[in-house]
Amino acid sequence: MNTLKNLFDVYQIEQWPENLISTLKEQCDHSSKNSPEFINNINYILADYSVVAYHCTRLTDVECRQIKNNGMQLPNQDFLNQRIEALLAGGHINSTSAAKLKSNNQADNPYRKNMFWFLLFPPHITDEGAVKRLFKFWGGESLYACHENDPDTGPALQNIGSPCLIEARIPVNDLQLYDSLACQMIKHYLDSQAATGVKPLMVEGRVELPIPACQINRAIKHPSREFCCLTGCNTWNEELR
């Protein structure tokens, strides 16, 4: 089972596990980087580990507490409807807005349904445009994609809750990536050996499983100092609120 001792930051090569680094030093070169046997060896090492991951979102205080106490429930239309009903009951939105949000969204889109998206690096490493709207609008991309230009629901989504960064521990084997983590780390290692000043490794991935509370490190809310440090929002062109 993964523990805190088996946790590492992907984006900082200095934080990679010692057994991984030693294997890369001993076996990794440009002739071996595409070897299925070598890649499988790296995958075998990584299977024992979890990585630090960040989910960019906007939450009410109640939702923030629920995540810390109960973990993260898979996002889909049914769960979105529950969340919207909670907003309505809490006086955050009116019935007209609630109906519009329920009927016009992408929560069950096959590329969004039952998927959490995570950055395996703190958001300050990327640019403002990549993450700003995730913090700006409640409900994530499945909602703001349909409502950010709506004169009624667009402003409503911006006034619900506050920006929040969920820091979680995700087992490597639970991550779904377009290119395997092993392949990306091998390439990054070779790049770091060939040149100085190599940029941090920026990996994004999705998880298609509920995330239990034991895997939630922190829920970091704006405008705390730590939130601003991890996101770099104080340097953005548009003020986050």
C-alpha positions in Angstrom: 0.0 0.0 0.0 1.2 3.5 -0.8 2.1 5.6 2.2 3.5 9.1 2.8 6.9 7.5 2.4 5.9 6.5 -1.1 4.8 10.0 -2.1 6.8 12.2 -4.5 6.6 15.3 -6.7 6.7 14.5 -10.3 7.6 18.0 -11.5 10.9 18.2 -9.5 13.5 15.6 -10.6 15.3 16.3 -7.3 12.3 14.8 -5.5 12.1 11.6 -7.5 12.5 8.3 -5.6 16.1 7.2 -5.1 15.4 3.7 -6.6 14.0 5.3 -9.7 16.9 7.7 -10.1 19.5 4.9 -9.6 17.7 2.8 -12.2 17.7 5.7 -14.7 21.4 6.4 -14.0 22.4 2.7 -14.6 20.2 1.8 -17.5 18.8 4.9 -19.3 20.2 6.2 -22.5 18.8 7.2 -25.9 19.0 3.6 -27.1 17.0 2.2 -24.2 14.4 4.9 -23.8 11.9 3.2 -26.2 12.6 -0.3 -25.0 9.4 -2.0 -23.8 11.4 -3.9 -21.2 13.0 -0.8 -19.8 9.7 1.1 -19.8 8.0 -1.8 -18.0 10.8 -1.7 -15.4 10.2 1.9 -14.7 6.4 1.3 -14.5 7.1 -1.5 -12.0 9.0 0.9 -9.8 6.4 3.6 -10.1 3.6 1.2 -9.2 4.7 1.5 -5.5 4.2 5.2 -5.4 1.7 8.0 -5.3 2.2 11.4 -6.7 1.3 14.9 -5.4 -1.6 16.2 -7.6 -3.6 19.4 -7.8 -7.2 19.9 -8.8 -8.2 23.5 -9.6 -11.8 24.3 -8.7 -14.3 26.7 -7.0 -16.2 25.5 -4.0 -18.6 26.6 -1.3 -17.5 26.2 2.3 -19.8 23.2 2.7 -18.4 21.5 -0.4 -14.8 22.1 0.9 -15.6 20.4 4.2 -17.3 17.5 2.5 -14.3 16.8 0.3 -11.9 17.0 3.3 -14.2 14.7 5.3 -15.6 12.3 2.6 -13.3 12.6 -0.4 -14.3 13.4 -4.0 -17.3 11.9 -5.6 -17.2 11.3 -9.4 -18.5 14.2 -11.4 -21.6 13.4 -13.6 -25.0 14.8 -14.3 -26.6 13.1 -11.3 -24.0 14.5 -8.9 -24.1 18.0 -10.5 -27.9 18.0 -10.0 -27.3 17.2 -6.3 -24.8 20.1 -6.0 -27.1 22.5 -7.8 -30.0 21.5 -5.5 -27.7 22.2 -2.5 -26.9 25.7 -3.9 -30.6 26.4 -4.3 -31.4 25.3 -0.8 -28.5 27.4 0.6 -29.7 30.5 -1.2 -26.7 30.8 -3.5 -28.8 30.7 -6.7 -32.5 31.1 -7.6 -34.8 28.5 -9.1 -34.5 30.0 -12.6 -30.7 29.7 -12.6 -30.8 26.2 -11.1 -33.0 25.0 -13.9 -30.8 26.5 -16.5 -27.7 25.0 -15.0 -29.3 21.5 -14.8 -30.5 21.6 -18.4 -27.4 23.1 -20.1 -24.1 21.5 -19.2 -21.6 19.0 -20.3 -21.5 16.9 -17.1 -22.3 13.7 -19.0 -20.1 14.4 -22.0 -18.1 11.2 -22.6 -14.9 13.2 -22.3 -15.9 14.6 -18.9 -18.2 12.2 -17.2 -16.8 10.5 -14.1 -13.4 12.1 -14.6 -11.2 14.2 -12.4 -8.5 16.2 -14.0 -5.3 16.9 -12.1 -2.0 18.7 -12.6 1.0 16.9 -11.3 2.7 20.2 -10.7 1.6 23.4 -8.8 -0.4 25.7 -11.1 2.0 28.6 -10.8 4.3 26.8 -13.2 1.7 27.1 -16.0 0.2 30.3 -17.4 -2.9 32.2 -16.1 -5.1 31.2 -19.1 -4.7 27.5 -18.4 -6.3 27.5 -15.0 -8.0 30.8 -14.3 -11.5 29.9 -15.4 -11.5 26.8 -13.3 -11.1 29.0 -10.2 -13.3 31.8 -11.6 -16.5 29.8 -12.2 -18.3 27.3 -9.9 -18.9 23.9 -11.4 -15.9 23.5 -13.6 -15.5 23.4 -17.3 -18.6 21.3 -17.8 -20.6 24.3 -16.7 -18.6 27.4 -17.6 -18.2 26.2 -21.2 -22.0 26.6 -21.5 -22.6 29.6 -19.3 -19.6 32.0 -19.1 -21.1 34.3 -21.6 -24.7 34.0 -20.3 -25.7 37.4 -18.8 -27.5 35.7 -15.9 -25.8 32.4 -15.1 -22.3 33.5 -16.0 -22.1 36.1 -13.2 -24.0 33.7 -10.8 -21.3 31.0 -11.2 -18.6 33.6 -10.4 -20.4 34.6 -7.2 -20.7 31.1 -5.7 -18.1 29.9 -3.2 -14.4 30.8 -3.6 -11.4 29.5 -5.5 -9.9 26.3 -4.1 -6.9 24.1 -4.8 -7.3 20.5 -3.8 -4.0 18.8 -3.1 -4.3 15.0 -3.3 -2.1 11.9 -3.2 -2.9 9.9 -6.4 -1.5 6.3 -6.8 0.4 6.2 -10.1 -1.6 3.2 -11.2 -4.8 5.2 -10.8 -3.7 7.9 -13.3 -4.9 7.9 -16.9 -2.4 9.8 -19.2 -2.1 10.4 -22.9 1.5 9.3 -22.7 2.6 7.0 -19.9 4.2 8.6 -16.8 7.2 6.3 -17.2 7.8 7.5 -20.8 7.5 11.2 -19.8 9.8 10.8 -16.9 12.4 8.9 -19.0 12.4 11.7 -21.6 12.6 14.4 -18.9 15.6 12.6 -17.3 17.5 12.4 -20.6 16.7 16.1 -21.3 18.1 17.0 -17.8 21.3 15.1 -18.5 21.8 16.8 -21.8 21.2 20.4 -20.7 21.1 22.7 -17.7 18.0 24.8 -16.8 15.5 22.3 -18.1 12.0 23.4 -17.2 10.0 21.4 -14.6 8.1 18.3 -15.9 4.5 19.4 -16.5 2.2 16.4 -16.5 -1.6 16.4 -16.6 -3.8 13.4 -16.0 -7.2 12.2 -15.1 -8.6 9.8 -12.5 -11.8 7.8 -13.1 -12.3 6.6 -9.5 -13.7 8.2 -6.5 -11.0 9.7 -4.4 -11.2 8.8 -0.7 -10.7 11.3 2.1 -7.4 9.6 3.1 -5.9 10.7 -0.2 -6.9 14.4 0.3 -3.9 16.3 1.6 -5.4 19.7 1.8 -8.1 22.0 0.5 -6.3 25.3 0.0 -8.6 28.3 -0.3 -8.2 31.7 -1.9 -7.0 34.2 -0.7 -4.7 32.4 1.7 -0.9 32.9 1.3 -0.4 29.3 0.4 -3.0 29.4 -2.3 -1.4 32.5 -3.8 2.0 30.9 -3.7 1.0 27.7 -5.3 -1.1 29.3 -8.1 0.8 32.5 -8.6 -2.5 34.3 -8.9 -1.1 37.5 -7.5 0.9 38.0 -10.8 -2.2 37.4 -13.0 -3.5 40.1 -15.3 -7.0 39.6 -14.0 -7.6 39.7 -10.3 -9.0 36.5 -8.9 -11.8 36.9 -6.4 
